[in-house]
Amino acid sequence: MKLDSQIRSNVNIVTVNETRIDAAAAIQFKDEMRSLTEDSPSHVVLDLSQVAFVDSSGLGAIVAVKKHFGTSKQLDLAGLTADVAKVFQLTRMDKIFTIHDSAAPFTSQAAG
């Protein structure tokens, strides 16, 4: 699972550089997210703009990361493709997460 992390203006933007978050990648995704966000700012934006497919295991992994953060960190999502957005809408997870059209407003901010 290829994830990149960059901190801009006290926000950790984690970009998923894969086209799928599925059962085969879910555990590795959770582990890498925990590692990349362990000492990060309290606001994390997960950029899913390159992800074309999320299955129930992938969705569960994203939710598990949010639960792991508890009240200590905020997890927002950004750049959902149409198919991925549909998964979040059908499962009503779009009501649980703050979803941004793009991570661009976060990545364009001055480094902090």
N, C-alpha and C positions, 0 to 999 in steps of 0.2 A: 504494500500500500504506500503510494507516494504522496506525502503531505508536505507542504511548505508552510513555514510560519514567518510572519513579519509583524513587527510591532510599529504602529503608527499612532501618534497622539493618544497613547495609553489604551490602545485597542490592539488585541492580538488577532490578526487576520490569518486564519488557517485555510489554505487552498488545497482542495483535493485534486491531485493530478492523475486521476483515474477516471474511466468512463463508467465504472460500476462500483456500487457498494452493495454487496450481496453476501450470501452465507459463507462463501469462500474467503471473503475479506473482512467480515464483521469483527472478529476478535482482534485481528491486527489493527483495524481502524481504531477500535476502542483503546488499545494499548498505546498506539502512536499519539492519539489525541491527548490522552492523560499525560504522556511524556512531554509533548509540546506545550501543554498549558499548565503544567505543574507550578512553575514559578512565573507565570505570565500575569499581565494585568487582569482585573476582574471582569473586563468586557471582552468576550471572544466572539468573533464573527467567522462562521464556517462558510467558505465560498465553495458552492457546489456547481458553479457554472460549467465545469467540464464533465460533470456526472450526468450520464444519459439514462441510467437505470438504478433504481433502489428497490430491493425486494423487502420482504417483511423482516428478515434478519438485519439488513442494512438500516432500516427504519428503527428497529429495536436498538441497534448499536448507537445511533444518533441520540435516541431518547435516553439510553443508559449514560451517555456522556453528560447530558443535561442533568440527570438525577445525581450523578457523581459530583457535579458542581454544587448542588444544593443551593443554598442562599449566598454562597461565597463568590460565585461567578455567574455572569449572565451569558447565555449562549444564544446568539442570533444566527439566522441563516441568510444567505444571499445568493443571488444568481441561479435560482432554481430553473431548470429547463422545464418545458411543458409537461413531459411525462413524469418527472420527479415532483413537480408541483401538484399534479393530479393525485399522486400517492398521498401527499400530505393533506390534500383536500378531502379525499375519500375516507381517510382515517381520522379526520378532524384534528390532525396535529398542527394544521395551520392556525388553530385557535390557541395552541400551547406555545408555539414559537413566534417570535417577532421575525418576519420575513421581509428582507429588502430586495428590491429589483436587481441590485448589483452591489458588489463590494467596492466599486469605484469610489464612492464618496469617502470610504475609509482609507483606501490605498493612496488617494491623492492628497491626504492631509500630511502636513509636515511631520517628519519623524519626531517622536517624543520620547 
